[in-house]
C-alpha cells in the first residue's frame, strides 16, 4: 500500500472534500475520486457518504482513517529511528601513541569521546615512535600520535600542537628556586636524557650545542616516566615538555623552570596512512583531536 494514497485519504476525510484533498496532494479531482473508488472496491465497503455536503466519513471510513494514521505514524517513527541510527557513531578507533602524550590526557580524551559517542570505543596502544609509524602504515592503527612527525610516501602528517620545553628539576635542586634559567645555567650539571636515537634527544642536544653548553648525562631512557622518576629522585635535571609534567608538578615532585628566550618546542602531530578512508568513529575522534585547545576539556569540567 502506497504511503501517498494513505495520506490522500486522510486529507480528503479531514477536509470532507475530494477536491480539497486532491488539491492538497497536487493531483486531479478525478484521480482522487478514482483512488477512492478503487479502495472501496478492494475493501467492499463505503468509506465516504457522498450524498451529503460536506462529505461524511462512514463507520468503515473511520476505521480505515485510523489505520492510515497509524501506518503513517509508524512510518514517521521508523524514519526518525533510522536517521538516528545512521547518525550514531559506533565502532572502534585504534590509536597508536608515543608514551609521552600522557596517560592522563589520553584518559580525558577517551572520557570525552565516550561522552559524545557512547556507541564507539577507543583502543590506545603506547609505542616507540618507529612502532607508531609501523602500526599506521600496516593499518593496525587508524591514527598515530607522535612528536617530530615526518610525512613520507606512506604517511600523512597533520600538525597538532607545539609544546613548550622547560627544565625539569627536583624541588630540592639548586635551580628549583629560579624563575627562569639561561642555557648557560645548565653547564656541567648532571642530566637525565632521552635515548640517543629519539628525535627529542637530538633536538635537545642541538639546543645545548648551539648555546655551547655541556651537561653530564648520567642516565638516558626511552621511557618518559623513568626520566621523570630519576629527576624527582635528584639524579639530575632534564629538559622536557611542560605539559607532560602536570601530575608531578601538582604532587610537588617536579618543578618546571622556563628557559629564558625560549627557543625550544616539541612538535606533536597526528599521523595516518595516506589515502586512509576513516569510518565514522575514526573521523569523529580525529575531529575531537583537532578542536581548539581547551574546547573538550572545558566540556568535561562542565559534566
C-alpha positions in Angstrom: 0.0 0.0 0.0 1.5 3.4 -1.1 2.0 5.9 1.7 0.9 8.7 -0.7 -2.5 7.1 -1.1 -2.9 6.8 2.7 -2.2 10.5 3.1 -4.6 11.3 0.3 -7.5 9.6 2.1 -6.6 11.3 5.4 -6.6 14.7 3.7 -9.9 14.0 1.9 -11.5 12.8 5.2 -10.2 15.7 7.2 -11.3 18.3 4.6 -14.6 16.4 3.9 -14.0 17.2 0.3 -12.5 15.2 -2.6 -11.5 18.3 -4.4 -9.7 19.9 -1.4 -7.9 16.6 -0.7 -6.8 16.3 -4.3 -5.5 19.9 -4.2 -3.6 19.2 -1.0 -1.8 16.3 -2.7 -1.4 18.0 -6.1 -3.4 15.6 -8.1 -6.6 16.0 -10.1 -10.0 15.5 -8.6 -10.8 12.7 -11.0 -7.6 10.9 -9.9 -8.6 11.3 -6.3 -12.1 10.0 -7.0 -10.8 7.0 -8.8 -8.5 6.2 -5.9 -11.5 6.3 -3.5 -13.5 4.1 -5.8 -10.6 1.6 -6.1 -10.1 1.4 -2.3 -13.8 0.9 -1.6 -13.9 -1.8 -4.3 -11.0 -3.6 -2.7 -12.4 -3.4 0.8 -16.1 -4.0 -0.2 -17.3 -1.1 1.9 -18.2 2.6 1.5 -15.7 4.9 3.2 -17.4 8.3 2.5 -21.0 9.2 2.2 -21.1 11.3 -1.0 -24.8 12.1 -0.7 -24.2 14.8 1.8 -22.2 18.0 1.7 -19.7 18.2 3.2 -18.9 14.5 2.9 -19.4 12.3 5.9 -16.9 9.6 6.9 -18.7 6.3 7.4 -18.0 4.0 10.3 -15.9 1.8 8.0 -14.2 5.0 6.8 -13.4 5.9 10.4 -11.7 2.5 10.8 -9.8 2.9 7.6 -8.8 6.5 8.6 -7.4 5.4 11.9 -5.4 2.6 10.2 -4.0 5.2 7.7 -3.0 7.4 10.5 -1.4 4.5 12.5 0.6 3.4 9.4 1.9 6.9 8.6 2.8 7.5 12.3 4.7 4.2 12.3 6.4 5.2 9.1 7.5 8.5 10.6 8.7 6.8 13.8 10.7 4.3 11.7 12.3 7.1 9.6 13.3 9.0 12.8 14.8 5.9 14.3 16.6 5.1 11.1 18.1 8.6 10.8 19.2 8.4 14.4 20.8 5.0 13.7 22.6 6.4 10.7 23.9 9.4 12.6 25.2 7.3 15.5 28.9 7.0 15.7 29.9 3.4 16.5 32.9 1.1 16.1 36.4 1.0 17.5 39.1 3.7 16.9 42.6 2.3 17.1 45.2 4.8 18.2 49.0 4.3 18.4 50.7 6.9 20.6 54.1 7.6 21.9 54.4 7.3 25.7 54.8 11.0 26.3 51.5 12.1 25.0 50.4 11.3 28.5 48.2 8.7 30.1 46.1 11.3 31.9 45.5 13.3 28.8 44.5 10.3 26.8 42.2 9.2 29.6 40.5 12.6 29.4 40.2 12.3 25.6 38.7 8.8 26.0 36.2 10.1 28.5 35.1 13.0 26.3 34.9 10.7 23.2 32.8 8.2 25.2 30.5 11.0 26.4 29.9 12.2 22.9 29.7 8.8 21.2 28.6 6.1 23.7 28.4 3.5 20.9 32.1 4.0 19.9 35.2 2.7 21.6 38.8 3.9 21.8 41.8 1.5 21.9 45.1 3.1 22.6 48.5 1.4 22.4 51.7 3.1 23.6 54.7 2.5 21.4 58.1 3.9 20.4 58.0 6.4 17.6 59.1 3.9 14.9 56.5 1.5 16.0 53.8 4.2 15.8 54.7 4.6 12.1 54.6 0.9 11.6 51.2 0.5 13.2 49.8 3.2 11.0 51.3 2.0 7.7 50.2 -1.6 8.3 46.7 -0.4 9.3 46.9 -1.8 12.8 46.1 1.7 13.9 43.7 4.3 12.4 45.7 7.2 13.8 49.1 7.8 15.4 50.1 10.5 17.8 53.8 11.3 17.9 56.4 14.0 18.3 58.6 15.3 15.5 56.5 13.5 12.9 57.7 13.3 9.3 55.5 12.6 6.3 56.6 10.1 3.7 55.2 8.2 0.7 53.1 6.2 3.1 52.1 8.6 5.9 50.3 11.9 6.1 51.1 14.3 9.0 48.6 16.7 10.5 50.1 19.3 12.8 48.5 19.1 16.3 50.4 21.3 18.7 53.7 22.9 19.7 54.7 22.0 23.3 56.9 24.4 25.3 60.0 22.7 26.7 61.3 23.6 30.2 64.0 22.4 32.5 62.6 19.8 34.9 64.2 19.6 38.3 63.6 18.2 41.8 62.1 20.7 44.3 65.4 20.3 46.2 67.7 21.1 43.2 69.7 24.3 43.2 67.8 25.5 40.1 64.4 24.9 41.6 64.1 28.4 43.1 64.9 30.2 39.8 62.0 31.9 37.9 63.8 31.0 34.7 67.2 29.6 33.6 69.7 30.7 31.0 71.1 27.8 28.9 74.5 28.5 30.5 73.0 27.7 33.9 72.9 24.0 32.8 76.7 23.9 32.2 78.2 20.8 33.8 75.0 19.8 35.6 74.0 16.1 36.0 71.5 15.4 33.3 68.8 12.8 32.7 68.4 12.4 28.9 66.2 10.6 26.4 67.8 7.8 24.4 70.2 9.0 21.7 68.1 7.6 18.8 65.0 9.6 19.7 64.2 12.8 17.8 63.6 14.7 21.1 67.1 13.8 22.3 68.6 15.1 19.0 66.7 18.3 19.3 67.8 18.9 22.9 71.4 18.1 22.0 71.2 20.6 19.1 69.8 23.3 21.5 72.6 22.7 24.0 75.3 22.6 21.3 74.1 25.9 19.8 74.4 27.5 23.2 77.8 25.9 23.8 76.6 24.1 26.9 77.8 20.7 28.0 75.9 18.6 30.5 76.9 15.4 32.3 74.5 12.7 31.1 74.2 10.3 34.0 71.2 8.4 32.7 69.2 8.1 29.5 65.9 6.3 28.9 63.4 5.8 26.2 60.6 5.9 28.8 59.5 9.3 29.8 58.2 8.1 33.2 61.7 6.8 34.0 63.2 10.2 33.2 60.7 11.9 35.4 61.3 9.5 38.3 65.1 9.9 38.0 64.8 13.7 38.1 62.3 13.6 41.0 64.8 11.5 42.9 67.6 14.1 42.4 69.6 12.2 39.8 69.9 15.3 37.7 67.8 17.8 35.7 66.3 17.2 32.3 64.5 19.1 29.5 61.0 18.1 28.6 57.6 19.4 27.5 55.9 21.2 30.5 52.5 19.7 29.8 53.7 16.1 30.4 54.9 17.0 33.9 51.5 18.3 35.1 50.7 15.4 37.5 54.2 15.5 39.1 54.0 19.3 39.4 50.7 19.0 41.1 52.1 16.5 43.5 55.1 18.7 44.2 57.6 16.2 42.9 58.9 18.2 40.0 59.5 21.9 39.3 59.2 23.3 35.7 61.6 26.1 35.1 61.1 28.2 31.9 64.1 28.7 29.7 65.0 32.3 29.0 64.4 33.5 25.5 62.7 30.2 24.8 63.7 28.6 21.5 62.7 25.0 22.2 59.3 23.5 21.4 58.3 19.9 20.8 56.1 19.5 17.7 53.4 16.8 18.1 51.4 15.6 15.1 48.7 13.2 14.1 49.7 10.7 11.5 47.6 8.4 9.3 48.1 6.2 6.3 47.9 8.1 3.0 44.5 7.9 1.3 43.1 6.4 4.6 39.3 6.3 4.5 38.1 6.8 8.0 35.0 5.2 9.3 32.6 7.4 11.1 34.1 6.8 14.6 37.6 7.4 13.3 36.7 10.7 11.7 34.8 11.7 14.9 37.9 11.1 17.0 40.1 13.0 14.5 37.7 15.9 14.7 37.9 15.8 18.5 41.7 15.9 18.5 41.7 18.9 16.1 39.3 21.0 18.1 40.7 24.3 19.5 42.8 23.9 22.7 40.7 23.6 25.8 37.4 23.0 24.0 36.8 19.5 25.0 38.5 19.8 28.4 36.0 22.6 29.2 33.1 20.3 28.2 34.4 17.7 30.6 34.7 20.1 33.5 31.0 21.1 33.0 29.8 17.5 33.3 
